[in-house]
Amino acid sequence: ARELSVEIHEMTLTLPKFEQFEEGQQIRRSSKSVCSNIVEGYGRRIYKQDFIKFIIYSLSSNDETIDHLELLFETHSLKDEIIFKNIRAKAELLSKKLNNFLKAIQQLHSKPNQRDINEPDSVYLPESRIRNPESTMEHLESNTHSPWTTLTQEDIYENPWIKLEEHQVINPAGGKGIYGKVHFKNTAIGIIPLDDKNNTWLVGQHRYVLNEWSWEIPEGGGPATQTILESAKRELLEETGLKAERWKEILKAHLSNSVSDEVGYVFLAQGLSEGDHEREATEADMKVWKLPFSEALDMVMTGKITDSLSVMGILKVSKLLKL
């Protein structure tokens, strides 16, 4: 908060003269108020409600700072877009940290041994909600506002299945950098067929990218023109010749979220009937193997199955059905 207030102070000195004493003065005051309220709240930290009150004041001042900053940019008093986006990203990150700090105070603060007579009885959130175990995940999760700022985006390569993008960004720490992103045009779909004797089906094929053979659950890509269930039914029939009467979506996963936006779903398919497969040209070398589900689980546990959707799906079915 202090570093941001210093950066904002220096930025205002570059504004037009008239603005240095109008919005410039307002944004300097609000940004410095963020620090002051944190310090004053910490000084009264023995009293929980005072501590909470001043952190809320600090959050409000930070929101005011963002508003002044946006007004300066919209009126063209602040003309440098990179400086604007950099400061805004830092202010939004500060807001996120203050919100998390506030939640921690509300949940973890220990009251003093002897209650101060001036401490108010009212609370900002009900104690029942604060102590509710269901709120633990809410406390751990960040708010939905991204601490990243995208400056530019350039498409580097594209084919019918993927697109490679390069983004110029400001990272959560406020520094400039690049981020490579692989966009997948299809959704990854996996299916675990299971008959009434707890047999399942694996498919094996040579994976070009890995240059090795891979045993996997039936899977493929679901286009945006189909629902994920329609895609799952199509893939199961194409690769194994199986049809199922009962379908259940059992998991959703992001398969490599540091570099790609690929999302995958796995379905459990039961009530099976066998027919002829309808494989694509790229699946001409595919082999189909019917085996007890317990053996497929052993292959996961011993590292013989390494495909991520297959590993996750088989483990999930084992857990769900206690197999």
N, C-alpha and C positions, 0 to 999 in steps of 0.2 A: 504494500500500500504506500509506503514512504517512497520507494523508488518510482512508482507511478506518479505520485504527486510532484516529485522533482522533475520528471520528464514532461509533465503537463505544464509546469511552471515555465520550463525552458521553451516549450512550444508556443506559449502565449506571447513571449517576447518577440516572436517573428510575425505576429499578427499586425494588421494595419493599426496605426496609432489610436484611432477612435475605438477600435474593438478591444484593445488592451485594457481599456477602462470600463467596458461594457460586458460582453460575454467572457472576455478574457479574465476579468476580475471575478466573475461568477464561477467559472470553472476552476479557478485557482482556489477559491474559498471552499467549494464542495469537495474537491479532491483532498484538500488538507483536512477537512472535517472527517473524512473516512479514517485517517490515522488517529486524529484526536479522540474520536469516539471509541476506537479499539483500545487506546491507552487508558482512557477514563474507565471503560468497562473492566479492563483487567485490574485496575487499581481498586475496584469495588467487587472483585471476583468472589470474596467471601459470601456475598449476598447474591444468590442465584438469579433472582428476578432483576436486580440492577444490572448484573452482567449481561443477561439476555437483552434487556432494554437498550443498552448502549451498542450492542452488536447489531440490533435492528436499526438503530439510528445510523450506524456505519453503512449498512446495506442501502438504506434510503439515500444517503449522501452519494454513494457510488452510482446508484441509478440516476441521480440528478446529474452527476458528472458525465455519464454517457449521453444524457439528453442535451447538455450544453455542447458536448463534442459534436454530436450529429447536427445541431443547429449551426455551429460554426462552419461545418463542411457544406451543408445545404445552402448557406448564404454566400459561399465562396470566400469567406474570410480566411478559412483554412483551405488552401488550394492543393496541397500535396496529398494525394489519395493514399500513398503508401504510409505516410505518417499517421493519417486518419485511421486506416485499417489496423495499423500496428497498435496504436493507443487503445482503440476500441476493443481489440482482441485481449489486451492485457486487462482492461477494465472488466470485461465479461468473465475472464478467468478469475479475477479477484472476487467477483460476485459469487461465482461457484464455490470458491474456497470459504468465503464468509458464510454461505448457506450451510456448507458441511460443518463448519466450526459451530454455528448456531445449533444445529442438530445434536452435535456432540455435547454441548453444554446442557441442552434440554434433557439428554438421556443419561449422561455420565456424571454430572456435577454432584459433588458431595456437599451436603449442608453443613454449616458450622456446628460445633458441639452445643453452643448456646445460641438459640435463635435470636437474631437482632429484632427488637421490638418494632423497628421501622420497616422491616421487610414485608412487602405486601403479600396477602394470601392468594391473590389471583395469579394464574399462570397463563402463558401464551398458548400452550397446547395442553389438553387434559392429561393428567398424570397417567390415566388408564391407557391412553393412546401411546404415550411415551414408553410405558413398560410392556406394551403388548409385543410378544415375540414376532408377530406378523410384520411389525414396523421395522424389524432389524434389516431386512433387505432394502427397504426404502432408505434407511440411513446409509447403507453401504453404497447404493447406486448414486451415480452423479446425476445432476439435472440434465435435461435433454438438450441444452444449448451447447453447441460445439465450441471448444476452445481454439479450434483451427480456423484460419482465414485463408480462403482461396483468392489469389490475386489473378492468375491466368490459368487457362487449360488449353492444351494442345493435343490433338489426336496424332499419334505417331504411326500406328499400324492398325489395320482392320481387315477381318475376313468374315465369312458368314457366322462364325461361332464366337469370336472374341474381338475386343477392341483394346488397344494399349494406349493409355493417356499419360501425359506428363503434366503435373500441376506445379505451378509456382505458389508457394504457401508461406504463411507466417505461422510458426509452430506455437504450441501452448506457452513456451517460455518467451515468446516475442521475437525469436530469430527468424530470418529468412531461410528458405530451403526449397528443395524439390521433393515431390512425392510421385512415384510411379504407381499407376493403378491399372489393373487388368479387369475390364468389364466383361462379364459373361452374358451372352444374349439368351441363353437357355437356362432353365432351372435344373439342377441335378436331382434325379429321381432314383431311389433305390427301393427294391421290393424283397421282402422275405416271405416266400411261399412256405406254408406249413400245412402238411396233411394231417389226417386224424390219427396217424401213428407217430407223429412228431418227426417226420422226415422233412427235409428241406432240399432246395435245389441251388447249386452254385454254377456259375458259368466261368470258364477259363479262356483267356486269350492273351496273345502277345501284345503288351502295351508298348507302342512305338517310343513314347517319350522316355520310359524307363529302360527300354531295350531288354525286357525280361517278361517271363510268363507270370500271369497274375490270376489267382482264383478270387472271385468276387460274388456278391449277391447280384441278381439281375438288376441292371441299372442303365440309365441313359439320360438324354436331355429332353426337358419339357419345354416346348415353345410357348411364347406368350399367348398364342391363339388357342391353347388348350388349358383346361384346369389341370392341376397337378394330379388329381385322381384319374382323369382321362389319360394323361401321359403315362401314369403308372400301369394302367390296364394295357395300354398299347405296348409298352416296353416288355412287360411280362410275357405277352403273347408272342412278340417278335423274337425274343431270345430263347424262350423255353417251350412255346406252344401251349402254355398253361392259361386257363381262365379260372377266375375265383368268384365265388358268390358273396363273400364277406371281406370287406376292406376296412382297415383302421390305420389312420396316420399316427405313427408312434414317436416321431421326433422331427425336429427342424434343427439344422446346423449351418453355421458359416464356416466354410471349409478352409479358408486361408485368409483371415480377415485383416492381415497386415499388408497384403498386396492386392487382394481381389475382393470383389463384391459377390462372389459366387455363393449362392445359398442352396442347400440340399434338404430334401425330405425323404423319409423312409416310411414305407407302408408295410403292414402285416397283412398278408393275403391268405385266406382260409376258405374251405369249401371248394376244393380244387377239382378241375377236370382237365384231362390231357388231350392235346391235339397236335397239329403241325406248326412248327415255328415259321416265322416270316423275317429272317435276318437280312440286314443290310450288307452291302458289298464289303464294308470295312470289318464285318464280323464273320467273314467266310471261314476263318480258322477257329471259330469259337467252339468250345466243347461244353457239354452240359453234364452235370454230375448230380445224381440223386443220392443223398446220404442222410444218416440220422443227424438231427440238429445238434446232438451232443458232440458229434465229430467236428462239425463246423465250429462249434464253440471252442473245442480243443485247438483247432487250427488258429483261431484268434489268439488264444492264450499262449501258444508256442511260437507265434510270429510267422506262421505260414500264410496267414491272410493279413495283408497290410493296407489294403484299400480303406480309406477313412470311413466312408459311408457304410461299408461292410462291417468294419470293426464296431462302430457305434451301434448299428442296427442289430447285430447279433447279440451284443451285450445287453441292449435294451430289451429285446425279446426274452433273453434268459432271465432278466430281472422281473419283467412283467408277468411271465408265465411260470417262473420258478423251475426252469428247465436246466 
